[in-house]
Amino acid sequence: MPEGKGHRLRSSGSTVVPVRRQRLWDIIMDEARLSAAIPGAETLHRVEGEDDRTYAADVSIGVGPIKGTWRVTARFAEEIEPSHIVLFGGANGPLGKSFGEGWIDFEPVEGGTRVSYSYAILISGMVAKVGGRLIDGAADRLIDKFYERLAKAIRAERRAAATAAD
C-alpha cells in the first residue's frame, strides 16, 4: 500500500471480456484502443524519454460534486505476456492527487478472458477530504466501465470485419 496521509483505497474484482487472452493483451497494448476504452480520456500518449510503457493522459472524471480533469500517468512495470501486468501511477488535478499500484491477471475461460484486478491507491487533497466515501465505489465503477467500453469496441470490430467479409 502506498505510504502517506490521505484516503486509502483498496479493492479487487474480475470480469470476463469476450475475446481470447492474446488478442485482449494486444488491444490493451495498442495506444489508440487503450485510449478509446478509458472513461473520460481526452488524450493519451506515451511519455517521451521514458520506457516504452509509460503513458500520460488527461482524463475528465466526476464523482458526485467533485469534477475535474486530471493528468494521469501510468507505467506498465511488470509484464508477463499475455497473462499479467503490474501498474504504477498516479493522478494530479485541481482538487488533489493520488498514487498507487495495480495488479491485473488475464486467464483464458470459456467465452473469452477473465480479467482479475486488485489495486491500492492513496488519495490526498480536497478530493480526499470532501469525497472520500464517494470515491470508494466510484473507482470500481470506472474500472467496470473501462472493461465494458473495451468489450463494446471488440464487438464493433467484429461486426465491421464481418461486414467487410460479405
Protein Blocks (a to p, Z undefined) as FASTA:
>chain_A
ZZdedddddddddddddbdfklmmmmmmpmklmmmmmghiabdcddehiafkbccddddd
dehjbgcddddddddfbccdfkbccdddddddfkbccdddddddddddehiaaddddddd
ddedjklmmmmmmmmmmmmmmmmmmmmmmmmmmmmmmmmmmmmmZZ
